[in-house]
Amino acid sequence: MKLKICFLLLLCPIFRGFGQDTNISYSKTPVKIGDKVPDMEIGPVINYPSKSLRISDFKGKLLILDFWATWCSSCLSHFPLADSLQKEYKNDLQILLVDALDTKDTRDKALNTIQRFDQTGGIKFSIPSVVTDTVLDRMFPHFTIPHYVWIDQEGIVRAFTAAEELTRENINRFLKRNKAPLYGKDDFDPRRPLYTVKNLPMDHLQQFSILLKGKIDGIGNGGMRIINDTTRGIILHDRSLLSMYQSIVYAKIPGIGDNRLIIEVKDPSKLSYTFSRQKKQDWERENFYSYELIIPANRMSHLYDDVLDDLNRYTPYNAQIEKRKVSCWILKKTGRNDLIRSKGGAYTDALGDDLKPRMINSTLFNLCIYINKISSNAVVLDQTGYTGNVDLLFQGPVKDVITLKKELDAYGLKLYAAYRNVDMLVIKDK
């Protein structure tokens, strides 16, 4: 039997149809827009001269199928308007209610509900209804009701819409200009996350995030999310949580970020393969995460704040940026600016060159990156205050900090170790 979910909001669509039944259908495949509806006998029908009918009975008229249920308050709220339109356009329009078998409604229950809409003075509710239907329900599958199917005078499906499109304006537009309603209904499957369904109106998407655990083969590594040529978010696929935290460090903590993480958890083996004894492939299969976030364009300056909030909310860890006293390498200037000021020329960053280590028209930030590299990812702080480009030419290979310190002395640059309170991203168990 099909599962029904009923929301208590008066005018909201009702989700329905989460399974399959075993009733035989005349139509093996759904009828799509542009298809001609098979002509077949349909019944039983209530509030109608005969107990059954055929689609061809309404040839030459606009036929609108209105799928409903007695427990669907949103469906019932549109009945008075539908009845009014049916009476007004009786020669050109036929609205046909369809109450499917899986709504659990009986014939008597449907009839009693319809009769509540009879008006005083003997004016009867004019719209017939198919009851305990399996044929049309299979022919036009849907998850929410009310669900409207617009069929033209030749029996061809022209549109699927929500109830709001049943208006005098749309009926006139259809009858006089052969134009279907402007706004169709994409019947999203509520069993799937909204972002995974087809036809999602991406232009309207304001915020979205998703976090999946476990390796996903073929998903790629990620990047920035671009929507209509505008950067709207980030994609972090198939990576460790530690790698995701490192991305936050690079974005939020100025300077060199390779060693700005402090891990204070009991079992770090879930954060990174480095701390695990498992086989690498097995660890990745179990502990990789994939994360995506989309936010409004005007919030992009807070992108990594939102990433951190999501990881704190949905993983076993809590991470915050804190001041911590750590051992650092400090770079200071003791000489004149003209000792390091660049004379221009092609940019060159080749401090690792064995024959001619040099930086030409480069930056002290790149020097700090190199210090970080040869000092086992130490925290490096540039306290020179110098922002211009520099030229540095060294006498021989520079593979360690001691050698580098001697070379920098000639340029009025001092490199020394000290403890400093610096921003660190601290990861803790919740």
C-alpha positions as CSV (number, residue, x, y, z in Angstrom):
1,M,0.0,0.0,0.0
2,K,1.1,3.6,-0.6
3,L,2.2,5.6,2.4
4,K,0.4,9.0,2.9
5,I,1.8,11.9,4.8
6,C,-0.7,14.7,5.7
7,F,0.5,18.1,6.8
8,L,-1.8,20.2,8.9
9,L,-1.2,23.4,6.9
10,L,-4.5,24.3,5.3
11,L,-3.3,25.3,1.9
12,C,-0.2,23.3,1.5
13,P,0.1,20.4,-1.0
14,I,-0.2,17.0,0.5
15,F,2.5,14.4,-0.1
16,R,1.3,11.0,-1.3
17,G,2.1,8.0,-3.3
18,F,5.3,6.6,-1.7
19,G,5.0,3.0,-2.9
20,Q,3.4,0.7,-5.4
21,D,0.2,-1.3,-5.4
22,T,-0.6,-4.4,-7.3
23,N,-3.7,-3.1,-9.2
24,I,-3.7,-3.6,-12.9
25,S,-3.4,-0.5,-15.0
26,Y,-4.4,0.1,-18.6
27,S,-1.3,2.2,-19.1
28,K,2.1,0.6,-18.5
29,T,4.0,3.8,-18.8
30,P,3.2,7.3,-17.6
31,V,1.5,9.7,-20.0
32,K,3.7,12.7,-20.6
33,I,3.1,16.3,-21.9
34,G,2.4,16.0,-25.6
35,D,1.1,12.4,-25.4
36,K,-2.5,11.5,-26.4
37,V,-4.4,10.1,-23.5
38,P,-5.5,6.5,-24.2
39,D,-9.3,6.2,-24.5
40,M,-10.6,3.8,-22.0
41,E,-13.5,3.2,-19.7
42,I,-12.9,4.7,-16.3
43,G,-15.0,4.2,-13.1
44,P,-16.7,4.0,-10.8
45,V,-17.9,7.6,-11.1
46,I,-20.0,9.5,-8.6
47,N,-22.1,12.7,-9.1
48,Y,-22.5,11.8,-12.8
49,P,-25.3,10.4,-14.9
50,S,-23.5,7.1,-15.5
51,K,-21.4,4.8,-13.4
52,S,-18.4,5.0,-15.7
53,L,-17.0,7.3,-18.5
54,R,-14.5,7.5,-21.3
55,I,-11.9,10.2,-22.0
56,S,-13.5,10.5,-25.5
57,D,-16.8,11.6,-23.8
58,F,-15.2,15.0,-23.4
59,K,-13.6,15.5,-26.9
60,G,-13.9,19.1,-28.0
61,K,-13.7,20.3,-24.4
62,L,-10.8,21.3,-22.2
63,L,-10.6,18.4,-19.7
64,I,-8.9,19.1,-16.3
65,L,-8.2,16.1,-14.0
66,D,-8.1,17.1,-10.4
67,F,-6.5,14.5,-8.1
68,W,-7.8,14.8,-4.6
69,A,-8.6,13.0,-1.3
70,T,-11.2,13.6,1.4
71,W,-8.5,14.3,4.0
72,C,-6.7,16.8,1.8
73,S,-7.8,20.2,3.1
74,S,-5.9,22.0,0.3
75,C,-7.8,20.0,-2.3
76,L,-11.2,20.8,-0.7
77,S,-10.4,24.5,-0.4
78,H,-10.4,24.8,-4.2
79,F,-13.7,23.0,-4.8
80,P,-16.0,26.1,-4.7
81,L,-13.9,27.9,-7.4
82,A,-13.7,24.8,-9.5
83,D,-17.5,24.4,-9.3
84,S,-18.0,28.0,-10.2
85,L,-15.8,27.7,-13.3
86,Q,-17.4,24.4,-14.3
87,K,-20.8,26.1,-14.4
88,E,-19.5,29.2,-16.2
89,Y,-17.7,27.2,-18.9
90,K,-20.0,24.1,-19.1
91,N,-19.9,24.0,-22.9
92,D,-16.1,24.2,-23.2
93,L,-14.7,22.8,-20.0
94,Q,-15.0,19.6,-18.0
95,I,-13.3,19.3,-14.6
96,L,-13.1,15.7,-13.4
97,L,-12.1,14.9,-9.8
98,V,-10.0,11.7,-9.3
99,D,-9.8,10.1,-5.9
100,A,-7.3,7.2,-6.1
101,L,-7.6,3.9,-4.4
102,D,-4.5,4.4,-2.3
103,T,-6.0,7.5,-0.6
104,K,-8.0,4.9,1.5
105,D,-11.2,6.8,0.7
106,T,-14.4,4.8,0.1
107,R,-17.1,5.6,-2.4
108,D,-19.5,6.7,0.3
109,K,-16.9,8.8,2.1
110,A,-16.0,10.6,-1.2
111,L,-19.7,11.2,-2.0
112,N,-20.5,12.5,1.4
113,T,-17.6,15.0,1.1
114,I,-18.7,16.2,-2.3
115,Q,-22.3,16.7,-1.2
116,R,-21.1,19.1,1.5
117,F,-20.4,21.5,-1.3
118,D,-24.0,21.5,-2.6
119,Q,-25.3,25.1,-2.3
120,T,-28.6,26.3,-0.7
121,G,-31.6,26.5,-2.9
122,G,-31.0,23.1,-4.5
123,I,-27.9,24.1,-6.5
124,K,-25.9,20.9,-6.7
125,F,-22.1,20.6,-6.8
126,S,-21.6,20.1,-10.5
127,I,-18.3,18.2,-10.8
128,P,-18.1,14.4,-11.0
129,S,-15.4,12.3,-9.4
130,V,-13.8,9.0,-10.2
131,V,-13.4,7.1,-6.9
132,T,-11.2,4.2,-5.9
133,D,-9.2,4.9,-9.1
134,T,-6.1,2.9,-10.1
135,V,-6.1,3.7,-13.9
136,L,-5.6,7.5,-14.0
137,D,-3.4,7.4,-10.9
138,R,-1.0,5.1,-12.7
139,M,-1.3,7.0,-15.9
140,F,-0.4,10.3,-14.3
141,P,1.9,9.5,-11.3
142,H,2.5,12.2,-8.8
143,F,3.6,12.7,-5.2
144,T,1.5,15.7,-4.1
145,I,-2.1,16.6,-4.2
146,P,-3.9,18.6,-5.4
147,H,-2.5,17.6,-8.8
148,Y,-4.0,19.0,-12.0
149,V,-3.7,17.5,-15.5
150,W,-4.7,19.7,-18.4
151,I,-5.9,17.8,-21.5
152,D,-6.8,19.7,-24.7
153,Q,-9.9,19.2,-26.9
154,E,-8.1,16.5,-28.9
155,G,-7.2,14.5,-25.9
156,I,-3.5,15.5,-25.7
157,V,-1.9,16.3,-22.4
158,R,-0.8,20.0,-22.3
159,A,0.3,20.7,-18.7
160,F,0.6,19.4,-15.1
161,T,0.0,22.2,-12.6
162,A,-0.8,22.9,-8.9
163,A,-4.2,24.1,-7.9
164,E,-3.2,27.8,-8.0
165,E,-3.2,27.6,-11.8
166,L,-6.9,26.8,-12.0
167,T,-8.0,30.4,-12.7
168,R,-10.5,32.1,-15.0
169,E,-7.6,33.8,-16.7
170,N,-5.8,30.5,-17.5
171,I,-9.0,28.8,-18.8
172,N,-9.7,31.8,-21.1
173,R,-6.0,31.7,-22.2
174,F,-6.4,28.0,-23.0
175,L,-9.7,28.2,-24.8
176,K,-9.1,31.4,-26.8
177,R,-5.4,31.1,-27.6
178,N,-4.6,27.4,-27.1
179,K,-2.0,28.3,-24.5
180,A,-1.3,26.1,-21.4
181,P,-0.7,27.7,-18.0
182,L,2.6,29.5,-17.6
183,Y,3.6,27.7,-14.4
184,G,3.8,23.9,-14.6
185,K,4.2,21.6,-11.6
186,D,7.5,19.6,-11.1
187,D,6.4,16.8,-8.8
188,F,9.5,16.3,-6.7
189,D,10.0,13.0,-5.0
190,P,9.8,13.7,-1.3
191,R,11.8,10.5,-0.6
192,R,14.9,12.2,-2.0
193,P,16.7,15.2,-0.7
194,L,15.4,18.3,-2.5
195,Y,18.8,19.1,-4.1
196,T,19.1,15.7,-5.7
197,V,15.9,15.9,-7.8
198,K,15.8,17.0,-11.4
199,N,14.5,20.4,-12.6
200,L,15.4,22.1,-9.3
201,P,15.1,25.9,-10.0
202,M,18.8,26.7,-9.3
203,D,18.2,30.4,-10.0
204,H,16.0,30.5,-6.9
205,L,18.4,28.6,-4.6
206,Q,19.3,30.7,-1.6
207,Q,21.0,28.3,0.8
208,F,21.9,24.6,0.8
209,S,24.4,22.4,2.6
210,I,24.9,18.6,2.6
211,L,27.4,16.4,4.5
212,L,28.0,12.8,3.5
213,K,30.3,10.3,5.3
214,G,32.2,7.6,3.4
215,K,34.2,7.6,0.2
216,I,32.2,8.2,-3.0
217,D,33.9,6.8,-6.0
218,G,34.0,9.2,-9.0
219,I,32.7,12.3,-7.2
220,G,35.8,14.4,-7.8
221,N,37.6,16.6,-5.3
222,G,35.6,19.8,-5.4
223,G,36.3,23.5,-5.8
224,M,34.2,26.7,-5.7
225,R,30.5,26.4,-6.5
226,I,29.6,28.7,-9.4
227,I,25.9,29.5,-10.3
228,N,25.2,31.8,-13.2
229,D,28.8,33.0,-13.3
230,T,28.6,34.0,-9.6
231,T,30.6,32.3,-6.9
232,R,28.0,31.0,-4.4
233,G,29.7,28.4,-2.3
234,I,32.2,25.6,-1.9
235,I,32.6,21.9,-2.7
236,L,34.8,19.7,-0.6
237,H,34.6,16.1,-1.8
238,D,36.2,12.8,-0.7
239,R,38.6,14.2,1.9
240,S,39.4,13.8,5.6
241,L,37.8,16.1,8.2
242,L,41.3,17.3,9.0
243,S,41.7,18.4,5.4
244,M,38.4,20.3,5.6
245,Y,39.5,22.0,8.8
246,Q,42.8,22.9,7.1
247,S,40.8,24.7,4.3
248,I,39.2,26.8,7.0
249,V,42.6,27.7,8.5
250,Y,43.9,28.8,5.1
251,A,40.9,31.1,4.6
252,K,40.5,32.5,8.1
253,I,43.9,32.8,9.7
254,P,46.3,35.2,8.0
255,G,49.8,34.0,7.2
256,I,51.1,30.5,6.7
257,G,48.5,28.0,7.6
258,D,50.3,24.6,7.4
259,N,50.8,24.4,11.1
260,R,47.9,26.3,12.6
261,L,45.9,23.4,13.8
262,I,45.9,21.9,17.3
263,I,44.2,18.6,17.8
264,E,42.8,17.9,21.3
265,V,40.7,14.8,20.8
266,K,41.0,11.4,22.4
267,D,41.0,9.5,19.1
268,P,42.5,11.5,16.2
269,S,42.4,8.4,13.9
270,K,39.0,9.5,12.6
271,L,40.3,12.9,11.6
272,S,43.2,11.8,9.4
273,Y,44.7,8.6,8.0
274,T,48.1,9.8,9.4
275,F,46.9,8.8,12.9
276,S,45.4,5.5,11.9
277,R,46.7,2.0,11.7
278,Q,44.2,0.9,9.1
279,K,45.0,0.3,5.4
280,K,44.7,3.6,3.6
281,Q,42.0,2.5,1.3
282,D,39.9,1.0,4.1
283,W,40.3,4.1,6.2
284,E,39.2,6.4,3.3
285,R,36.2,4.2,2.5
286,E,35.0,4.6,6.1
287,N,36.2,8.1,7.1
288,F,36.2,10.3,4.1
289,Y,33.6,13.1,4.0
290,S,32.0,15.0,1.2
291,Y,30.5,18.5,1.9
292,E,28.8,21.1,-0.2
293,L,27.5,24.6,0.7
294,I,25.6,27.2,-1.3
295,I,24.8,30.6,0.2
296,P,23.6,34.0,-1.1
297,A,26.3,35.8,-3.0
298,N,26.3,38.7,-0.5
299,R,27.3,36.3,2.2
300,M,30.4,34.9,0.6
301,S,32.7,36.9,3.0
302,H,31.3,34.6,5.7
303,L,31.7,31.4,3.7
304,Y,34.2,29.6,5.9
305,D,32.4,30.7,9.1
306,D,29.4,28.8,7.7
307,V,31.5,25.8,6.8
308,L,32.9,25.7,10.3
309,D,29.4,26.0,11.8
310,D,28.2,23.1,9.8
311,L,31.2,20.8,10.7
312,N,30.7,21.7,14.4
313,R,27.0,21.0,14.1
314,Y,27.1,17.7,12.3
315,T,30.4,15.9,13.2
316,P,31.6,14.6,16.6
317,Y,34.0,17.5,17.0
318,N,33.9,21.2,17.9
319,A,36.6,23.5,16.4
320,Q,37.2,27.2,17.2
321,I,39.9,29.7,16.6
322,E,41.7,30.4,19.8
323,K,44.9,32.3,20.9
324,R,47.5,29.7,21.9
325,K,51.2,30.2,22.9
326,V,53.3,28.3,20.4
327,S,56.9,28.1,19.2
328,C,57.4,30.3,16.1
329,W,60.0,31.6,13.8
330,I,60.0,35.4,13.8
331,L,61.2,37.4,10.8
332,K,62.2,41.0,11.5
333,K,64.0,43.7,9.6
334,T,67.1,45.3,11.1
335,G,68.6,47.0,8.1
336,R,67.6,49.5,5.5
337,N,64.8,49.0,3.0
338,D,67.2,49.4,0.0
339,L,69.0,46.2,1.0
340,I,66.0,44.1,0.1
341,R,63.9,46.4,-2.2
342,S,63.5,44.8,-5.7
343,K,65.0,46.4,-8.7
344,G,62.3,44.9,-10.8
345,G,62.6,42.2,-13.5
346,A,61.0,38.9,-14.1
347,Y,59.4,37.3,-11.0
348,T,61.6,34.4,-9.7
349,D,61.1,32.3,-6.7
350,A,63.9,29.8,-6.6
351,L,65.3,29.6,-3.0
352,G,65.5,25.8,-3.3
353,D,67.9,26.0,-6.3
354,D,71.2,24.2,-5.4
355,L,73.3,26.3,-7.7
356,K,71.8,29.8,-7.5
357,P,69.2,30.2,-4.7
358,R,67.4,33.5,-5.3
359,M,64.2,35.5,-5.1
360,I,63.7,38.2,-7.7
361,N,60.8,40.7,-7.6
362,S,59.1,38.3,-5.1
363,T,57.6,38.9,-1.7
364,L,58.5,38.2,1.9
365,F,55.4,36.1,2.2
366,N,57.0,33.7,-0.3
367,L,60.2,33.7,1.9
368,C,58.0,32.8,4.9
369,I,56.5,29.9,2.9
370,Y,60.1,28.6,2.3
371,I,61.0,29.0,6.0
372,N,57.8,27.0,6.9
373,K,58.9,24.3,4.4
374,I,62.5,23.8,5.7
375,S,61.5,24.1,9.4
376,S,59.0,21.2,9.4
377,N,55.8,23.3,9.1
378,A,56.7,25.7,11.9
379,V,54.5,28.8,12.5
380,V,56.2,31.7,10.8
381,L,55.4,35.3,11.6
382,D,56.5,38.2,9.3
383,Q,57.0,41.1,11.7
384,T,59.1,43.2,9.3
385,G,56.3,45.5,8.3
386,Y,57.7,45.6,4.8
387,T,55.1,45.1,2.0
388,G,57.1,45.8,-1.2
389,N,58.7,43.2,-3.5
390,V,62.2,42.0,-2.7
391,D,65.4,40.7,-4.3
392,L,67.4,38.1,-2.4
393,L,70.5,36.3,-3.8
394,F,72.2,33.8,-1.7
395,Q,75.8,32.4,-1.9
396,G,75.0,28.7,-1.7
397,P,72.3,26.1,-1.1
398,V,69.9,26.9,1.6
399,K,68.4,23.7,3.0
400,D,68.1,24.5,6.7
401,V,67.1,27.3,9.0
402,I,70.7,27.9,10.4
403,T,72.1,28.5,6.9
404,L,69.1,30.7,5.9
405,K,69.6,32.9,9.1
406,K,73.2,33.6,8.0
407,E,72.2,34.5,4.5
408,L,69.4,36.8,5.7
409,D,71.8,38.7,8.0
410,A,73.4,40.3,5.0
411,Y,70.1,41.8,3.9
412,G,69.3,43.2,7.3
413,L,66.7,40.5,8.1
414,K,66.8,38.7,11.4
415,L,65.2,35.2,11.8
416,Y,64.8,33.9,15.3
417,A,62.7,31.4,17.4
418,A,60.3,32.7,20.1
419,Y,57.0,31.8,21.7
420,R,54.0,33.9,20.6
421,N,50.3,33.9,21.2
422,V,48.8,33.3,17.8
423,D,45.5,32.3,16.3
424,M,45.1,28.5,16.1
425,L,42.2,26.4,15.0
426,V,41.7,24.0,18.0
427,I,39.7,20.8,17.4
428,K,38.1,19.1,20.4
429,D,35.7,16.3,21.1
430,K,32.2,17.5,21.8
